[in-house]
Amino acid sequence: MFLKYIGMFILRCAILLFIAELYFFHKDILVGFVKLPFFHGSLGIRHILWAFLMLGMVTHLIPKVRISMSGRKILRETYSPPIQPYDEGELYKFVTKMNIKAWLVMLCWLCFNAIFAILYLLDIITVAELLLLSFLYYVFDLFCMLVFCPFQTFFMKNRCCVNCRIFDWGHFMIYTPMLAMPSFFSWSLFFMACVVLIRWEVVYAGHPERFWSESNDTLKCTNCTDKMCQIKKPLSDAYTAVKNRIER
């Protein structure tokens, strides 16, 4: 699973480089992703790219598709209740604490992206910059998963992605800039991301026990088979050691 996501990260970097090349040398083509009618004309690179991006979100909605346990933990078949009964009061405290942190992340994310929306409305930046921003987020999404996640470190304080309360918010975050661009290409991606987000939140509200390691043994390190933290954990441990040394 780790190698699979490393491959996905490399692929996303390649896509970003392609978008960057369009941005710097063929901006009219990049703008055409949004400005040109989607269902007119011959099949082109924007249609293939749209289908690939859409497929990446649809896979998170199909139970049988093999993705990281970070996303599959919402499924009933991956839930493994502990042998010893868990404290439902502690689960309630966990849910309340995680919800507060999660909505703080959402507030910060929307405020941050509102800056770019305002710049766009003031004609300081164009759809080309917003598209480039979305694809930067596209790469940053897996960078957070594999290397370093500021949301995990500074907001959520969760142990790893498998235990992350907001893991499937990633698509919504990636396509947030596309909300400002009225077109089928951009809005269809954004609203599918909203579907993934809503499904995640509905399951979280109905089955919070699937998201807490004390009520779901699948989320414990001893039972982890993904091993997605091979880069992130050593870096996190080094960061913690330096932080503790500075505080002392």
SULKACOR-V631496 format. One record per helix or strand. SS is the DSSP state (A for helix, B for strand). FROM is the first residue (numbers start at 1). LEN is the number of residues. If there is no record, write none. Layout:
ss=SS from=FROM len=LEN
ss=SS from=FROM len=LEN
This chain:
ss=A from=2 len=24
ss=A from=27 len=9
ss=A from=45 len=14
ss=A from=69 len=4
ss=A from=76 len=3
ss=A from=88 len=34
ss=A from=127 len=20
ss=A from=150 len=7
ss=A from=161 len=3
ss=A from=167 len=8
ss=A from=176 len=5
ss=A from=184 len=23
ss=A from=208 len=4
ss=A from=217 len=3
ss=A from=221 len=3
ss=A from=232 len=16
